[in-house]
Amino acid sequence: SAASKKWLTAFSYSLLQMMPRAQRRAHWIARLLVLALASFTLQSLLFSLLPSTSKDRRSAVLGGLLSVTVAVGSPLEAEAVAKTIVVAGATGQTGRRIIERLAATADLTVIGGVRNIEKAQKELGQSSIQLRGAMVDSVQAVDTKGVSLKSLDVAKDSVEKISSTLKGSDALIIATGFVPGNPFAMNAEAHAVDNVGSKNLVDAAKKAGVGKVVLVSSILTNGRGWGQENSPGFQITNAFGGVLDEKLEAEKYLRASGLDYTIVRPGGLKSTPPSGGLVVSKEDSLNSGEVSRDLVADVSIAAVFDSGASKRVVEIIEDDNAKAPPKEQWFA
């Protein structure tokens, strides 16, 4: 029946998504070769059985067989290319790097979600030194000629309002994060931005029909789940408003949303260019290490376009002794 065929197709797709990308590619190549061979054999048999005068009939049969071969052999996982991408948190240290790279990419519509458009235009267009919690960051100016800025405040906007901002976009990159300030308000701010705010973005993405969500999170978000609760990295980072616990709630919400997602968990963030090789690791495997925001931006963007990043969680740091894998292997 049509229902059973639909179920079988979905089941087959789910199985394929569990395979490594290289294995999926090999699967489809082998499938096409088998189908082509079967089609050729069947065509030869029909040519020998049909009368030689039935030229038009034989040609019609051949055309039909070739069409079936192409249709059945085509990958179920044909990738849809994202053309319009929204970056939430576009004025942040990581977000500004993401929109700058996207704006330099041909054939993309880039939308930067910001709390105040006028203020964001000024901030993005000039270099400055900023105090962010316990860190002093050198912020570089960003060329926003190819970026459309839209109002988006994850802590104040309703899901409906955020959804209207996301309407028509193919992908959303969430690069929001609370900035430690008032020590008496950190818990509330971390909850509002990194937990509830991210959940609102997920709900809005579903409502707007967004196809892909990339969430920039942090290593050790699930530190309690794999015995790292007392590690220095977990203790120090989570001291700022319990931010790791709040981020974990947002991660869980995204994973249960039914959306296609990638969660990128970077180590300690550096504003300087990369000094070591990129290390891409599986979830719940890194408890220390730093990484340049440049690399976080690169990996987050790659996650939008790489089918191997579908429903994946990766952790990234830099290592002076590591040889960075080629881009096509980041999600292999």
N, C-alpha and C positions, 0 to 999 in steps of 0.2 A: 504494500500500500504506500501512498505518498507519505504518510506519517512515519512509517517504518524506514523508508528511504532517507527521510530527513534526519531521523535519529541516528541511522548508520553513518551518514555523512558527518554529523556533529561528533559522533564517537571517534571516527577515524581521524578527524581534525585534532581532537584532544590528544589522541595517542601520538600524533606527529609532533605536536607542540612539546611533548615530553622529550623528544629526541634532540640531541645536539644539532645545531644548524647544519654542520657538514654532513651529518648522517641523513638529515631530511633531504638535502640536495641530492645525495647519492641515491636515496630511495626513489625520488622522482625520475632521475636519469634512467635507473634500471627499469622503472615502470614503463617509461616511454619506449625504451628499446624493445621490451617484451611485447608491448602492444603493436609496435611497428612491424615486428617480425610476424606476429599472429595475423595482422592485417594483410601483409604481403602474401603469406601462405594461403589465406582464404581467397584473396584476389586471384591468385594463380589457379586455384581449384575452380573458381567460378568461370574463369576464362576457358578452361578446358571443357566445362559442362555446357555453357551457353553456346548456341549456334553462332558461327562466325558472322552470319548476316545480322545478328542482333547487336550491331555496333553501338547504337544509341543507348540500348538497354544496358550493355556492359559498362558504358561510360557513366551512366547514372548510378549503377551499383557501386562503381569505384569511388565516385564522388561522395556517396553516402558513407562508405566505409572510412574514407579518409577523415570526414567530418567527425565521425564517432571516435576515431582514434585520437584526434586532437582534443575533443571535449573531455573524454575520459582521462586522458593523460595529463591534462592541465593540472597544476598544483592547486589543491584546495586552499593553500595558504598564500595565494596571490596577494602581494603586499599593496596596500593603498598608500600612496605617497602624500605626506602631509604638505599642504600648501599654505595654510594659515595657522600660525602658532602664537599663543598667548603666553606671556611670561609674567606670573604673579610675583611681586617683589622686585620689580625691574630696577629700582634705585639702590637696591642692596649691593653689597660688594660682589656677590656671585651673580645676582640677577643682571647687573649692568654688563658684566662680561658676556653673559648669555645673549642678551639682545644685540650687543655689538657684533658678535660672531654671526648671529642669524641675519642681521641686516646686511652683512657683507655676502650673504649667500643669494645667488640668483634665483628668481622665480618664487620667492617666499614673501608672504605678507606677515609682518611681525607687529604684534601688539604688546605694548608694555603696560601692565596693570600697576597703577600707582595710586597713592592716597590723595595726592594733590598735584594736578597736572602742571600748574604754573610753577610750583616749587620744584617739581621733578625735572622740568625742562632746564631750570637754572642749575640744579645739582648735577645733572648728568653732563652738562656742558662745561663744567669747570673742574679743575684739579683741586684737591684739598687734603688736609690732614684731619682725620676724625678719631675721636676717642670712643671706642665701642667696648663697653664693659671694662675689662682689665687690659684691653689691647689698643695700641695706637696704630691706625692704618693709614697708609698713603693711598689716596683715592685718585685715580686718573680720569681725565675727561673722556666722555664717550661721544662718538659721532652718531647722532640719532636721526640723521636724514631719512633713513629707510624704516623708521619706527613710528608707529602711530600710538600715542599715549592715550590711555583711557582710565577713567576713575575706577578704582577697585580697592576697597578697604575691607580686608577679611575679618577684622574685629568689629566692624560696625555695619557693613552692608548685609542685607538679607540675601538668602539664597536666590530669590527671584531676581534681584538687582544684579547679582554676580552672574547669573545665568544669561541675562540680557547682554552683558559684556562679552561673554564667551560664545554667544550665538554665532554660528557660521564658521567657527574655528575647528581645525582638525586635531589639534593637540594642545595640551596645557602643561607647562613646566612650572612647578611650584617651588619657588626659591625664597619663600617668606621665612621669617624667623624673628622672634622678639629680640630686641637689643637690651641687655641688662642696664638698668639705670637705678631707679629708686629701690633700695634693698627691701623696703617694706611692701613693694608692689610687684616684685619679680614673679612670685607664684601666680598671681592673677593674670599678669601679662603673658607669661609663658602658656598658661592654660588658654587664654583668649586667642592667641596667635597660632601657636604650634599644635594645639589640639583642636579646639572648636573651629578656629579659622580655616585650618586645613580640611576639616570635615565638611565645612560649608562649601569649600572649593570643589570637593569631590561630588557633593550633592548637586551643585550648580553645573558641573561638567556633565553629569548624567542627564540632567534636565535639558541642557543645551545640545545634547547629542555629540559631545566631543568624543573622538575615537581613541585617544591615547592620553594618559596622564603620567608625567614623570615627577616624582617627589624627591627633592633634595633633603635628606635627613641627616643622620650622623651614625658613626660607629658607636657601639655599646648602647644603642637604644634598648636592645633586649638583653642588656648585661645581667639583669637579675635572672634571666632564663637560662644562662649558661655559666653560672658561677663567677661572674665578674663584678658582683655588687660591691665588693670591698676593694676592687682594683683602683689604683690612683686615678686613672682616666675617668672611670665612672663617678667616683666620689667628687672629683674636682668639677667636672662638667655639670653633673646633676645638682650641685650646690647652687647653681644659678636657676632658681625657680623650679627645680625638679624637671628641667626641660627635656631630659632624656625620657622620662616617664610620659610626658605629654606627647612627645614625638612618636613614641611607640603606639599610643592610642590612635593617632592619625594614620600610622602605617597599617594597623590592623583594620581600620575602617576602609581604607583604600583597597586592601587585599580582598575584603569581603564585598566590595561594591559591584562586582561583575564587570567593571571597566578593564580594559587592557592597561597595564601599568608597568612601570619600572621604578624601583626605589633605589636611589643612589645614596650610599652612606659613606661620606668622606671622613677622614681622620681630622686632626686639628687643622684649621684653615689658615693658610698663609696668603698674604697679599702680594708676595714676591713671585717672580717667574719660577717655573719648576727647576729644581737643582738636582733631582734624582730621577730615576726611571719610575714610570707609573706601575703600580702593583694593583691588579684587579683580583679581588678575592671573593669567596662565597660569603653568604650571610653568617653572622655570629662566628667570625673567625679572627677578627682583628681587635685588639684591645689597646693599641697605642699607635703612634705614628702621625705624621703631618702630611699635608698635600696642598699644593698651590691651588688657589681658586680658579686659575686658568684651566687646570686639568679637570676640575669639577665641572666647569662650564662645557668643556669639550666632551666629557663622558655623558653629561646630561643631554646634550644635543644629539649625540650619536644614538642615545637610547630611543629617541623619537623615530629614527629612520631604520634602525637595525631590527629585523624581525626576531633575531636571537635574544633580544632584550625583553620580549613579551613575558609578562608576569614573572619578572626576575627581581631579585634583590642582590646588589653587588656592593662590596666595600672597597674603598680605594685609599691608598696612601702613596707616598713616594719612598723610594729606597735608593740610596746612593750607589749601592752595589747591584741593583737590579737592572736587567735589560727590558725596556718597555716593550710589551707585545704590540704587534701592528694593530691598527684600529679595527680591522675586520675580525680580530680575535678577542676583542674586549668582552664580548658576550657569547663567545663560542662555548 
